[in-house]
Amino acid sequence: MNQTSSDLKPALRLHYLDGIRGLAALYVVFHHAYLQVTGPEESKVLTEQIPPLALMSVRWLEYGSFSVAIFIILSGYCLMLPVVSRGILSGGWIEYIKRRAKRILPPYYAALGLSLLLVLIFPFLNKPSGTIWDVTGDAFSLQSILSHLFLIHNWKGAWAAKINYPMWTVSTEWQIYFLLPLILLPLWRKFGLWVMTIAAIFIGFAPHYLLNGFLDRAKPWYFSLFALGAAAAVISTSTEPKYIKLRQQIPWGIVATFFVALLSVIVIPQERSWLDTHEMVSDQLVAGMAFCVLVQCTQTAMNGKMIESNSPRTWLLKLLSHSWAIGLGAFSYSLYLVHAPILALIDLPLKAAHVSLTLRLVIGLGVSVPISVGVSYLFYWVFERPLMRRSNTTNKSNVNG
């Protein structure tokens, strides 16, 4: 969820990657604030209690899974960048895992502890409420705690959403980290980029088809998204003539627009139930879009004159490179880790007081989200930034979402 461009040689700083991460994380928070109020309700109930126009105006918040897919692609992209730049995985795979562990695990365990502490202080967080927060119930069960401690809670539906429901993506991403040096890099070096990418797609989807969906809760196809991100890093930054030719000849912006059009036609009009059961479809379309955007934006970022111009091709890069977006990206991992219990902590008393759905939605989006951002920023300064200062690498990781 959280690598930055600082892994690159000093001459190349892709600040827009932090902007993507920051905006994606903020969208996840809005998405969960929306689901906190509307999540378990039937659409008929919602339209009876919330004005249809108001409900329609916030329907764009339905697609939180898009951001999670983007986080995974960014991870593959950013972790592959230094490999392309240096030709090797710096320090070998053991040092690589140590760096990932130092960067990812301490904030994760701190957020896990904070979530359990909040449930202990506010017992209503561990009681049925009729909201999306109910999936976190039974937080203090031995299975919930042990599966989270060992980052295997994504393996089983009964564990995945306990304690703090967005955290399942951290375990999925953590497990994918091991596959970069063990599978992707050997395939890339021995057989080339296309074999690596195709093999990763087959490996990622195999559990769904061979195990009859047994591991679908862990979303193993995210491995294919991670590999696509790694492939985008090779294509967009490699100095090999074949990749230079490839990134110059393909109109990446137009292809990205094509994927956006497919999302708009195939995915966006669907009901929530369809989105929940067809995530593999939307994830692949988002992956295609993100792949092209990464290649296009990196080309533009490496051409400083284009950034300074007013060319229409630079508007997206300028948006993603805005200081506010980059600032959000700096603490996007913390934002992803701690926002959900804060949203529930504010909303559940409102629901218990029989506040209307409309007012709860307004408070959730207009009050709970800013408070979650503020708390996350404090969490970042206490639990995340000190580790970044002591570390030799400034790689960041998300789940997240």
C-alpha positions as CSV (number, residue, x, y, z in Angstrom):
1,M,0.0,0.0,0.0
2,N,2.8,2.2,0.5
3,Q,6.1,2.5,-1.4
4,T,7.4,5.8,-2.6
5,S,9.6,7.0,-5.4
6,S,12.5,7.4,-3.0
7,D,13.7,4.0,-3.9
8,L,14.9,5.4,-7.2
9,K,18.2,7.0,-8.0
10,P,18.3,10.6,-6.6
11,A,17.8,12.1,-10.1
12,L,14.4,10.6,-10.5
13,R,11.7,11.5,-8.0
14,L,8.2,10.5,-8.9
15,H,6.2,12.5,-6.5
16,Y,3.0,11.8,-8.3
17,L,3.1,8.2,-6.8
18,D,2.6,9.7,-3.4
19,G,-0.3,11.7,-4.8
20,I,-2.0,8.6,-6.2
21,R,-1.6,6.9,-2.9
22,G,-2.9,9.8,-0.8
23,L,-6.0,10.4,-3.0
24,A,-6.8,6.6,-3.1
25,A,-6.5,6.4,0.7
26,L,-8.8,9.4,1.2
27,Y,-11.3,7.8,-1.1
28,V,-11.3,4.6,0.9
29,V,-12.1,6.7,4.0
30,F,-15.1,8.4,2.3
31,H,-16.2,5.0,1.0
32,H,-16.2,3.4,4.4
33,A,-17.9,6.5,5.9
34,Y,-20.6,6.0,3.3
35,L,-20.9,2.2,4.0
36,Q,-20.9,2.8,7.8
37,V,-24.3,4.4,7.2
38,T,-25.7,2.6,4.1
39,G,-23.8,-0.7,4.2
40,P,-26.2,-3.3,5.4
41,E,-29.4,-1.6,4.4
42,E,-31.4,-2.7,1.4
43,S,-31.7,-0.2,-1.4
44,K,-35.4,0.1,-0.9
45,V,-34.9,1.0,2.8
46,L,-32.3,3.6,1.9
47,T,-34.5,5.3,-0.7
48,E,-37.3,5.5,1.8
49,Q,-35.2,7.2,4.5
50,I,-32.7,9.2,2.4
51,P,-33.9,11.5,-0.4
52,P,-33.2,9.8,-3.7
53,L,-31.3,12.8,-5.1
54,A,-29.0,12.8,-2.0
55,L,-28.4,9.1,-2.3
56,M,-27.6,9.4,-5.9
57,S,-25.2,12.3,-5.2
58,V,-23.0,10.0,-3.1
59,R,-23.3,6.8,-5.1
60,W,-19.8,7.5,-6.5
61,L,-18.5,6.3,-3.1
62,E,-19.5,2.7,-3.8
63,Y,-16.2,1.7,-5.4
64,G,-13.7,1.3,-2.6
65,S,-12.3,-1.8,-4.1
66,F,-10.8,0.3,-6.9
67,S,-8.5,2.0,-4.5
68,V,-7.3,-1.3,-3.0
69,A,-6.5,-2.6,-6.5
70,I,-4.5,0.6,-7.1
71,F,-2.6,0.2,-3.8
72,I,-1.5,-3.3,-4.9
73,I,-0.4,-2.1,-8.4
74,L,1.5,0.7,-6.8
75,S,3.3,-1.7,-4.5
76,G,4.5,-3.8,-7.5
77,Y,5.5,-0.7,-9.4
78,C,7.4,1.0,-6.6
79,L,9.2,-2.2,-5.4
80,M,10.3,-3.0,-8.9
81,L,11.6,0.5,-9.7
82,P,14.9,0.1,-7.7
83,V,15.4,-3.3,-9.2
84,V,15.1,-1.8,-12.7
85,S,17.4,1.1,-11.7
86,R,20.1,-1.0,-10.1
87,G,19.7,-4.3,-11.8
88,I,19.5,-6.2,-8.5
89,L,17.3,-6.5,-5.3
90,S,19.4,-4.3,-3.0
91,G,20.9,-6.4,-0.1
92,G,19.3,-9.7,-1.3
93,W,15.9,-11.0,-0.6
94,I,16.4,-11.4,3.2
95,E,17.4,-7.7,3.6
96,Y,14.4,-6.8,1.4
97,I,12.0,-8.7,3.6
98,K,13.6,-7.0,6.7
99,R,13.1,-3.6,5.2
100,R,9.5,-4.4,4.4
101,A,8.9,-5.7,7.9
102,K,10.4,-2.7,9.5
103,R,8.3,-0.4,7.4
104,I,5.0,-2.2,7.5
105,L,4.7,-4.2,10.6
106,P,5.2,-1.7,13.5
107,P,2.4,0.7,12.4
108,Y,0.2,-2.3,11.7
109,Y,0.6,-3.8,15.1
110,A,0.2,-0.3,16.7
111,A,-3.1,0.2,14.8
112,L,-4.1,-3.3,15.9
113,G,-3.5,-2.5,19.5
114,L,-5.3,0.9,19.2
115,S,-8.3,-0.9,17.7
116,L,-8.5,-3.4,20.5
117,L,-8.0,-0.6,23.1
118,L,-10.9,1.4,21.6
119,V,-13.1,-1.7,21.8
120,L,-12.1,-2.2,25.4
121,I,-12.8,1.4,26.3
122,F,-16.0,1.6,24.3
123,P,-17.8,-1.7,24.7
124,F,-20.5,-0.7,22.2
125,L,-17.9,-1.2,19.5
126,N,-18.0,-5.0,20.2
127,K,-21.8,-5.3,20.1
128,P,-24.2,-5.8,17.2
129,S,-25.2,-2.5,15.7
130,G,-26.7,-3.2,12.3
131,T,-23.8,-1.4,10.5
132,I,-20.8,-2.5,8.6
133,W,-18.8,-2.4,11.8
134,D,-20.5,-5.6,12.9
135,V,-18.1,-7.6,10.8
136,T,-15.3,-6.7,13.3
137,G,-17.3,-8.4,16.2
138,D,-15.7,-10.9,18.6
139,A,-12.5,-8.9,18.5
140,F,-11.0,-10.5,21.6
141,S,-11.4,-14.1,20.5
142,L,-8.2,-16.1,20.4
143,Q,-8.6,-16.9,16.7
144,S,-9.1,-13.2,15.8
145,I,-6.1,-12.1,17.7
146,L,-3.7,-14.9,16.6
147,S,-4.7,-14.7,13.0
148,H,-4.0,-10.9,13.0
149,L,-0.7,-11.3,14.8
150,F,0.6,-13.7,12.3
151,L,-1.0,-11.8,9.3
152,I,-3.0,-14.8,8.1
153,H,-6.5,-13.4,8.8
154,N,-7.1,-13.0,5.1
155,W,-7.1,-16.8,4.7
156,K,-10.5,-17.3,6.2
157,G,-13.7,-15.3,6.0
158,A,-14.4,-15.7,9.7
159,W,-11.1,-14.0,10.6
160,A,-10.6,-11.5,7.8
161,A,-12.7,-8.5,8.9
162,K,-12.3,-9.0,12.7
163,I,-11.0,-6.2,14.9
164,N,-10.5,-3.6,12.1
165,Y,-12.0,-4.6,8.8
166,P,-9.7,-2.9,6.3
167,M,-6.6,-4.7,7.7
168,W,-7.1,-7.8,5.7
169,T,-5.4,-6.1,2.8
170,V,-2.2,-5.7,4.9
171,S,-1.9,-9.4,5.3
172,T,-2.5,-10.0,1.5
173,E,0.1,-7.5,0.6
174,W,2.6,-8.8,3.1
175,Q,2.3,-12.3,1.7
176,I,2.7,-10.9,-1.9
177,Y,6.0,-9.3,-0.9
178,F,7.6,-12.7,-0.6
179,L,6.6,-13.6,-4.1
180,L,8.6,-10.7,-5.7
181,P,12.1,-12.3,-5.0
182,L,10.9,-15.9,-5.0
183,I,8.8,-15.9,-8.3
184,L,8.7,-12.6,-10.2
185,L,12.3,-11.7,-10.3
186,P,13.6,-15.2,-11.3
187,L,11.0,-15.4,-14.1
188,W,11.8,-11.9,-15.3
189,R,15.6,-12.5,-15.4
190,K,15.4,-16.0,-17.0
191,F,12.4,-15.7,-19.4
192,G,11.7,-12.0,-19.7
193,L,8.9,-9.6,-18.8
194,W,6.0,-11.1,-20.7
195,V,6.5,-14.6,-19.3
196,M,6.8,-13.2,-15.8
197,T,3.5,-11.2,-16.2
198,I,1.6,-14.1,-17.9
199,A,2.8,-16.6,-15.3
200,A,1.7,-14.2,-12.5
201,I,-1.8,-13.9,-14.0
202,F,-2.1,-17.7,-14.1
203,I,-0.7,-18.1,-10.6
204,G,-3.0,-15.4,-9.2
205,F,-6.2,-16.8,-10.7
206,A,-5.4,-20.5,-10.2
207,P,-6.7,-20.7,-6.6
208,H,-10.1,-19.4,-7.6
209,Y,-10.6,-22.0,-10.3
210,L,-8.7,-24.9,-8.8
211,L,-9.8,-24.6,-5.3
212,N,-13.4,-23.6,-6.1
213,G,-13.0,-20.2,-4.6
214,F,-11.7,-21.5,-1.3
215,L,-9.1,-18.7,-0.9
216,D,-11.2,-15.9,-2.6
217,R,-11.4,-13.9,0.7
218,A,-7.6,-13.4,0.4
219,K,-8.0,-12.3,-3.2
220,P,-5.0,-14.2,-4.6
221,W,-5.6,-12.6,-8.0
222,Y,-4.0,-9.5,-6.4
223,F,-0.7,-11.2,-7.2
224,S,-1.4,-10.6,-10.9
225,L,-2.1,-6.9,-10.2
226,F,1.2,-6.7,-8.3
227,A,3.0,-8.2,-11.3
228,L,1.3,-5.7,-13.6
229,G,2.6,-2.9,-11.5
230,A,6.1,-4.4,-11.7
231,A,5.8,-4.8,-15.4
232,A,4.8,-1.1,-15.7
233,A,7.9,-0.1,-13.8
234,V,10.1,-2.0,-16.3
235,I,8.3,-0.5,-19.3
236,S,8.3,3.0,-18.0
237,T,11.9,3.3,-16.7
238,S,14.1,0.6,-18.3
239,T,16.9,1.8,-20.6
240,E,16.7,-1.2,-22.9
241,P,15.8,-0.2,-26.4
242,K,12.8,-2.6,-26.7
243,Y,11.1,-1.0,-23.7
244,I,12.0,2.6,-24.8
245,K,10.4,1.8,-28.1
246,L,7.4,0.2,-26.5
247,R,6.6,3.2,-24.2
248,Q,7.1,5.7,-27.0
249,Q,5.0,3.9,-29.6
250,I,1.9,3.0,-27.6
251,P,-0.6,5.9,-26.8
252,W,-0.8,5.0,-23.1
253,G,-3.2,7.9,-22.3
254,I,-5.7,6.7,-24.9
255,V,-5.5,3.1,-23.8
256,A,-6.1,4.3,-20.2
257,T,-9.2,6.2,-21.4
258,F,-10.4,3.0,-23.0
259,F,-10.2,1.1,-19.7
260,V,-12.0,4.0,-18.0
261,A,-14.8,3.6,-20.6
262,L,-15.0,-0.1,-19.9
263,L,-15.3,0.6,-16.2
264,S,-18.0,3.1,-16.9
265,V,-20.0,0.8,-19.1
266,I,-19.5,-2.6,-17.4
267,V,-18.9,-1.8,-13.7
268,I,-20.2,1.6,-12.7
269,P,-23.9,1.0,-13.5
270,Q,-24.1,-2.2,-11.4
271,E,-25.7,-2.7,-8.0
272,R,-23.6,-3.2,-4.9
273,S,-24.4,-7.0,-4.9
274,W,-22.9,-7.3,-8.4
275,L,-19.8,-5.4,-7.4
276,D,-19.2,-7.6,-4.4
277,T,-19.4,-10.8,-6.5
278,H,-17.5,-9.6,-9.5
279,E,-14.5,-7.9,-8.0
280,M,-12.1,-9.9,-10.3
281,V,-13.7,-8.1,-13.3
282,S,-13.4,-4.6,-11.8
283,D,-9.9,-5.3,-10.4
284,Q,-8.6,-6.2,-13.8
285,L,-10.1,-3.2,-15.5
286,V,-8.7,-0.9,-12.8
287,A,-5.3,-2.7,-13.2
288,G,-5.3,-2.0,-16.9
289,M,-6.2,1.7,-16.4
290,A,-3.5,2.1,-13.6
291,F,-0.9,0.3,-15.7
292,C,-1.3,2.8,-18.5
293,V,-1.5,5.8,-16.2
294,L,1.7,4.8,-14.5
295,V,3.6,4.5,-17.8
296,Q,2.1,7.7,-19.2
297,C,2.7,9.8,-16.0
298,T,6.3,8.5,-15.5
299,Q,7.1,9.5,-19.1
300,T,5.7,12.9,-18.6
301,A,7.4,13.3,-15.2
302,M,10.8,12.4,-16.7
303,N,10.3,15.1,-19.2
304,G,10.4,18.2,-17.1
305,K,9.5,20.6,-20.0
306,M,6.2,18.8,-20.5
307,I,5.3,19.3,-16.8
308,E,5.9,23.1,-17.0
309,S,3.8,23.4,-20.1
310,N,0.0,23.7,-20.2
311,S,-0.4,20.6,-22.4
312,P,-3.7,18.7,-21.8
313,R,-1.5,15.6,-21.4
314,T,-0.1,17.0,-18.1
315,W,-3.3,17.8,-16.2
316,L,-3.5,14.4,-14.5
317,L,0.1,14.5,-13.5
318,K,-0.3,18.0,-12.1
319,L,-3.3,16.9,-10.1
320,L,-1.5,13.9,-8.7
321,S,1.6,16.0,-7.9
322,H,-0.3,18.7,-6.0
323,S,1.1,19.4,-2.6
324,W,-2.1,18.4,-0.9
325,A,-2.2,15.0,-2.6
326,I,1.5,14.4,-1.9
327,G,0.9,15.4,1.8
328,L,-1.9,12.9,2.1
329,G,0.3,10.3,0.5
330,A,2.9,10.8,3.3
331,F,0.6,9.4,5.9
332,S,-1.7,7.3,3.7
333,Y,-0.7,4.1,5.4
334,S,-1.7,5.4,8.8
335,L,-4.9,6.8,7.3
336,Y,-5.8,3.4,6.0
337,L,-5.0,1.6,9.2
338,V,-6.9,3.7,11.8
339,H,-9.9,5.3,10.0
340,A,-12.5,2.5,10.4
341,P,-12.7,2.4,14.2
342,I,-12.9,6.2,14.3
343,L,-15.8,6.2,11.8
344,A,-17.6,3.7,13.9
345,L,-16.8,5.4,17.2
346,I,-18.6,8.6,15.9
347,D,-21.5,6.9,14.0
348,L,-22.7,4.2,16.4
349,P,-23.8,6.6,19.2
350,L,-25.7,8.6,16.5
351,K,-27.5,5.4,15.4
352,A,-28.3,4.5,19.0
353,A,-29.8,7.9,19.4
354,H,-32.0,7.3,16.4
355,V,-30.5,10.0,14.3
356,S,-31.8,9.9,10.7
357,L,-29.9,8.2,8.0
358,T,-29.5,11.4,6.1
359,L,-28.0,13.3,9.0
360,R,-25.7,10.4,9.9
361,L,-24.5,10.4,6.3
362,V,-23.9,14.1,6.4
363,I,-22.0,13.8,9.7
364,G,-20.1,10.8,8.5
365,L,-18.8,12.4,5.3
366,G,-18.5,16.0,6.6
367,V,-17.3,15.4,10.2
368,S,-16.1,11.8,10.7
369,V,-13.8,11.8,7.7
370,P,-11.9,15.0,8.7
371,I,-11.6,13.7,12.2
372,S,-10.3,10.4,10.9
373,V,-7.7,12.2,8.8
374,G,-6.6,14.2,11.9
375,V,-6.3,11.2,14.1
376,S,-4.4,9.3,11.4
377,Y,-2.0,12.2,11.0
378,L,-1.2,12.1,14.8
379,F,-0.8,8.3,14.6
380,Y,1.6,8.8,11.7
381,W,3.8,11.2,13.7
382,V,3.8,8.8,16.7
383,F,4.1,5.4,15.1
384,E,5.1,5.7,11.5
385,R,7.4,8.7,10.9
386,P,10.0,7.9,13.6
387,L,10.5,4.5,11.9
388,M,10.9,6.1,8.5
389,R,13.6,8.4,9.9
390,R,15.6,5.4,11.4
391,S,15.2,3.3,8.3
392,N,17.7,3.3,5.4
393,T,14.8,3.2,3.0
394,T,11.7,5.5,2.8
395,N,9.6,2.9,1.1
396,K,5.9,3.1,2.2
397,S,3.3,0.4,2.0
398,N,-1.6,0.3,2.2
399,V,-3.6,-1.6,2.6
400,N,-4.4,-1.0,2.3
401,G,-7.4,0.4,2.4
